[in-house]
Amino acid sequence: MAAFTFTCEGTCPHTQARAGYFTTPHGGIPTPCFMPVGTLANVKTLTPAQLKETGAHIILSNTYHLHLQPGESIIQEAGGLHRFMGWSGPILTDSGGFQVFSLSDMRQIDDQGVTFRSPHDGRTIHFTPELSIQIQNALGADVIMAFDECPPYPASADAVEQAVSRTTQWLKRCVEAHHRPDQALFGIAQGGVYPELRRRCAEAIRQLDLPGYAIGGVSVGEPPELIQAIVRQTAPHLPADRPRYLMGVGTYEEIRSAVASGVDLFDCVIPTRYARHGTVISRGNRWNIKNAEHRRSLEPIDRECNCYTCQHFSRAYLCHLIRAQELLGYTLLSIHNVSELMNYTRKMRVAILEGQFHEHWDPWI
């Protein structure tokens, strides 16, 4: 695991926030850092060159979806995920666990794994910790995630306790199945909204001395204040000398609160999904470019934003493209939205290093 190191470069005197640097075989990642989601080996509507210009350091792809289409063997024959998609920076693949539990209507869960029908061709698939690791080893991402059971919200304490037990046992099987030293396996702390189960799961998985850890099972229906409480309670139980990754969150408030709790990495589909619906995220707010007030505006989205979209195009043009359902409109809004979250976490990092970060930090005040 010599290729993977995490260094804390600065801490906040008022919160648990820290600025760090995570080294991987395909490059370093300054933290806090937002990871754009490229589910099917692409961040929707963006080329790798455009993605790089947003300031993205690492992207996420999905094991479940890539297994179903095009299949990991094709990607492996192409030289791995980096070459297949033309992205030279670090990549993280999630285990497929969340998709197995959330997207498959007909599934059977037992201690061995999960059996479900493929939504593509109806074939029966038995997804196990070993299969998840096998697929991710073939894909070749820098960071791979353990296969876990992600309980829904709300769920009873008994159901969540069973999920925690399976998650812990499945992680041990993932460790046994994983044999590539150029890939860092992260464990996932589950436990629902129950602090004691979160603590027990975190303390159990940290015993395996992995290169990184994640907080899973949040943003699955809980109110924002409950998400913040879960993260605040769980993060201290994860090793301070390893990167901490909060899975599936991407709003300003969620990221800021999690950073204040000591989390380093984040991912979410929000920036590109919003873009495809005409929604702009800017300076702590979100609004729709299709609104009538923008039809004649020759202003950019944000005069102070240095992204390609804001430097070259007006709100009127973007409004026109989105109203006309032109594909270029989705690309230009995605460029801005991804750049916005990259800049947000970058400014957060600078504030931590300069001792200016606090619980209610806001770069636009």
C-alpha positions in Angstrom: 0.0 0.0 0.0 3.0 2.3 -0.3 1.4 4.1 -3.3 -1.4 5.3 -0.9 -0.6 7.9 1.7 -2.7 10.4 3.5 -1.2 13.5 5.1 -3.0 16.0 7.3 -1.7 19.4 6.3 -3.8 21.6 8.6 -6.6 21.5 11.1 -9.3 24.0 12.2 -9.0 25.3 15.8 -12.8 25.7 16.0 -14.1 22.4 14.5 -12.8 18.9 13.5 -12.1 20.1 9.9 -8.8 19.2 8.3 -7.0 19.9 5.1 -5.1 16.9 3.7 -3.4 15.3 0.8 -4.3 11.8 -0.4 -1.7 10.2 -2.8 -2.8 7.5 -5.3 -1.0 5.8 -8.2 -2.8 8.2 -10.7 -2.2 11.4 -8.8 -2.7 13.3 -5.6 -6.0 14.6 -4.2 -6.0 17.7 -2.0 -8.8 17.5 0.5 -11.6 18.4 1.3 -12.5 17.3 -2.2 -15.7 16.8 -4.2 -15.8 13.8 -6.6 -18.0 14.1 -9.7 -20.0 11.0 -10.5 -19.3 9.1 -13.7 -21.6 6.2 -13.2 -21.1 4.5 -16.6 -17.5 5.5 -17.1 -18.4 9.1 -18.0 -19.5 12.2 -16.1 -22.7 12.9 -18.0 -22.3 15.4 -21.0 -18.6 16.2 -20.2 -15.4 15.0 -21.9 -12.4 14.2 -19.8 -10.7 17.4 -21.0 -13.7 19.5 -19.9 -13.8 17.7 -16.6 -10.2 18.4 -16.0 -10.7 22.1 -16.6 -13.4 22.2 -13.8 -10.6 21.3 -11.4 -11.7 17.8 -10.7 -9.1 15.6 -9.1 -10.9 12.3 -8.8 -14.1 10.8 -10.2 -16.4 8.0 -9.2 -17.8 5.1 -11.4 -20.2 2.4 -10.5 -19.4 -1.3 -10.2 -23.0 -2.5 -10.5 -23.8 -0.5 -13.7 -20.5 -1.3 -15.4 -20.9 -5.0 -14.6 -24.2 -5.0 -16.4 -23.1 -2.8 -19.3 -20.6 -3.1 -21.0 -19.1 -5.7 -18.6 -15.9 -5.6 -16.7 -14.1 -8.0 -19.2 -14.4 -5.5 -22.0 -13.0 -2.7 -19.8 -10.2 -4.9 -18.7 -9.3 -5.8 -22.3 -9.2 -2.1 -23.1 -6.5 -1.6 -20.4 -8.7 -0.8 -17.5 -11.1 2.0 -16.6 -8.6 4.8 -17.0 -7.8 4.0 -20.6 -11.3 2.9 -21.4 -12.7 6.3 -20.6 -9.7 8.5 -21.3 -9.3 9.8 -17.7 -5.7 9.9 -16.4 -6.5 11.0 -12.8 -7.6 8.9 -9.9 -10.9 6.9 -10.0 -13.0 5.5 -7.2 -15.5 2.7 -7.9 -18.3 2.0 -5.4 -19.1 -1.6 -4.7 -22.6 -1.8 -6.3 -24.2 -2.4 -2.9 -26.4 0.6 -2.9 -27.7 0.0 -6.4 -28.3 -3.7 -5.6 -30.5 -2.7 -2.7 -32.2 0.3 -4.1 -32.7 -0.4 -7.8 -33.6 -4.1 -7.8 -37.3 -4.7 -7.1 -36.9 -8.5 -6.8 -33.9 -9.5 -4.6 -33.1 -12.0 -2.0 -30.6 -11.2 0.7 -28.7 -13.7 2.8 -25.4 -13.9 4.6 -23.7 -15.0 1.3 -24.8 -12.0 -0.7 -27.7 -10.7 -2.8 -29.5 -12.5 -5.7 -31.4 -10.3 -8.1 -32.5 -10.1 -11.8 -30.7 -7.9 -14.2 -32.8 -5.0 -15.4 -31.2 -5.4 -18.8 -31.8 -9.0 -19.8 -33.6 -10.6 -16.8 -30.8 -13.0 -16.0 -30.2 -14.0 -12.3 -27.1 -12.5 -10.7 -25.7 -13.5 -7.4 -23.8 -10.5 -6.1 -21.3 -11.4 -3.3 -18.5 -9.5 -1.7 -16.0 -11.7 -3.7 -17.8 -10.8 -7.0 -17.8 -7.1 -6.2 -14.1 -7.2 -5.5 -13.4 -9.3 -8.6 -15.3 -6.8 -10.8 -13.5 -3.8 -9.2 -10.1 -5.5 -9.6 -10.8 -5.9 -13.3 -12.0 -2.3 -13.6 -8.7 -1.1 -12.1 -9.8 2.0 -10.2 -7.4 3.5 -7.6 -9.9 3.3 -4.8 -12.4 0.4 -4.5 -15.2 0.1 -2.0 -16.2 -2.9 0.1 -19.6 -4.6 -0.6 -22.0 -3.6 2.2 -25.6 -3.8 3.1 -27.2 -0.4 2.9 -30.5 -0.4 5.0 -33.2 2.0 3.9 -34.6 4.8 6.0 -36.6 4.3 8.1 -35.5 0.8 9.3 -35.9 -0.8 12.7 -32.9 -1.2 15.1 -33.0 -5.0 14.5 -32.9 -4.7 10.8 -30.0 -2.2 10.9 -28.1 -4.3 13.4 -28.3 -7.3 11.0 -27.1 -5.0 8.2 -24.1 -3.9 10.4 -23.3 -7.5 11.1 -23.4 -8.5 7.4 -21.4 -5.3 6.5 -18.6 -6.3 8.9 -18.5 -9.9 7.8 -18.6 -9.0 4.1 -15.8 -6.5 4.6 -13.6 -9.4 5.9 -14.4 -11.4 2.8 -13.6 -8.4 0.6 -10.2 -8.1 2.3 -9.6 -11.8 1.6 -10.6 -11.5 -2.0 -8.6 -8.3 -2.8 -5.1 -8.9 -4.1 -4.1 -5.8 -6.1 -1.7 -3.5 -4.1 -2.3 -0.7 -6.6 -5.9 -0.4 -5.4 -6.9 0.9 -2.0 -9.9 -0.9 -0.4 -12.0 1.3 1.7 -14.4 -0.1 4.4 -17.8 1.4 5.0 -19.4 2.2 8.4 -23.1 1.5 8.4 -25.6 1.8 11.4 -28.5 3.8 10.2 -29.7 6.5 12.6 -28.5 4.5 15.7 -25.4 6.0 17.3 -24.4 2.8 19.1 -24.6 0.7 16.0 -22.6 3.3 14.1 -19.9 3.2 16.8 -19.8 -0.6 16.9 -19.6 -0.8 13.1 -16.9 1.9 12.8 -14.8 0.3 15.6 -15.1 -3.2 14.1 -14.0 -2.2 10.6 -11.1 0.0 11.7 -9.5 -3.1 13.2 -8.8 -4.2 9.7 -6.3 -1.3 9.2 -7.5 -0.3 5.8 -6.1 2.7 3.7 -9.4 4.6 4.0 -12.9 4.5 5.4 -16.4 5.7 4.4 -19.6 6.6 6.1 -22.4 4.9 4.2 -26.2 4.7 4.5 -26.9 8.4 4.7 -28.8 10.6 2.3 -31.2 7.7 1.8 -34.3 9.7 2.9 -33.3 11.2 6.3 -33.9 14.9 7.0 -30.8 17.1 6.7 -30.4 17.6 10.4 -30.4 13.9 11.0 -27.7 13.4 8.3 -25.5 16.0 10.0 -26.0 14.3 13.4 -25.1 10.8 12.0 -21.9 12.2 10.4 -20.9 14.1 13.5 -21.3 11.0 15.6 -19.6 8.6 13.2 -16.5 10.4 11.9 -14.6 10.5 15.3 -14.7 6.7 15.4 -12.8 6.4 12.1 -9.0 6.6 12.1 -7.7 10.2 12.0 -4.7 9.2 9.8 -6.8 7.9 6.9 -9.1 9.6 4.5 -12.8 9.7 5.4 -15.3 9.6 2.7 -19.0 10.5 3.1 -20.9 8.7 0.4 -23.7 10.3 -1.7 -23.9 13.9 -0.5 -23.4 17.0 -2.5 -25.3 20.1 -1.2 -23.4 23.1 0.2 -24.8 22.6 3.7 -24.2 18.8 3.8 -20.6 19.2 2.6 -19.8 22.1 5.0 -21.2 20.3 8.0 -19.4 17.1 7.1 -16.1 18.9 6.7 -16.6 20.5 10.1 -17.0 16.9 11.4 -13.7 15.8 9.9 -14.7 14.3 6.6 -12.4 14.6 3.5 -14.1 13.2 0.4 -17.7 13.6 -1.1 -19.6 12.5 -4.2 -23.0 13.2 -5.6 -24.8 13.3 -8.9 -26.3 16.7 -8.1 -24.2 19.0 -10.3 -24.9 17.1 -13.6 -28.4 16.0 -12.7 -29.3 19.6 -11.9 -27.8 20.8 -15.2 -29.9 18.4 -17.2 -33.0 20.0 -15.6 -31.8 23.6 -16.2 -30.8 24.2 -12.6 -27.8 26.3 -11.7 -25.9 26.1 -8.4 -24.1 29.3 -7.6 -22.9 31.1 -4.5 -24.8 29.0 -2.1 -28.1 29.1 -4.1 -29.8 27.2 -6.8 -32.1 28.6 -9.5 -33.5 27.6 -12.9 -32.0 29.2 -16.0 -35.3 28.7 -17.9 -37.0 31.3 -15.8 -38.3 34.3 -17.8 -36.0 36.8 -15.9 -33.0 35.2 -17.7 -34.3 35.3 -21.3 -32.7 38.7 -22.1 -29.9 38.8 -19.5 -26.5 39.2 -21.1 -24.9 38.6 -17.7 -23.0 35.3 -17.1 -24.1 33.0 -14.4 -21.5 34.5 -12.1 -19.1 37.3 -13.0 -16.5 36.0 -10.6 -16.6 32.4 -11.7 -13.6 31.4 -14.0 -15.3 28.4 -15.5 -15.5 28.1 -19.3 -19.3 28.7 -19.3 -19.2 31.9 -17.2 -16.2 33.2 -19.2 -17.9 32.8 -22.6 -21.7 32.7 -22.4 -24.7 34.8 -21.2 -27.7 33.7 -19.2 -29.8 34.5 -22.2 -27.9 32.0 -24.4 -28.0 29.3 -21.7 -31.7 30.0 -21.2 -32.3 29.5 -24.9 -30.3 26.3 -25.1 -32.1 24.7 -22.2 -35.5 25.8 -23.4 -34.7 24.4 -26.8 -33.4 21.2 -25.2 -30.1 21.6 -27.0 -27.4 19.2 -25.7 -24.8 21.9 -25.5 -26.9 23.6 -22.8 -26.6 20.5 -20.6 -22.8 20.5 -21.1 -22.4 24.2 -20.3 -24.4 24.0 -17.2 -22.6 20.8 -16.1 -19.3 22.6 -16.6 -20.4 25.4 -14.3 -22.1 23.3 -11.7 -19.1 20.9 -11.3 -16.7 23.8 -11.3 -18.8 25.4 -8.5 -18.5 22.5 -6.2 -14.8 22.0 -7.0 -14.3 25.7 -6.1 -16.4 25.4 -3.0 -14.3 22.6 -1.5 -11.1 24.3 -2.7 -12.0 27.5 -0.9 -12.9 25.4 2.1 -9.4 23.9 2.1 -7.8 27.3 1.9 -9.9 28.6 4.8 -8.8 25.6 7.0 -5.2 26.2 6.2 -5.5 29.9 7.0 -7.4 29.2 10.2 -10.6 30.9 8.9 -12.9 27.9 8.8 -15.8 27.6 11.3 -19.1 25.7 11.6 -21.1 28.3 9.6 -18.3 29.2 7.2 -19.6 30.7 3.9 -17.2 31.9 1.1 -19.8 34.3 -0.3 -20.4 36.4 2.9 
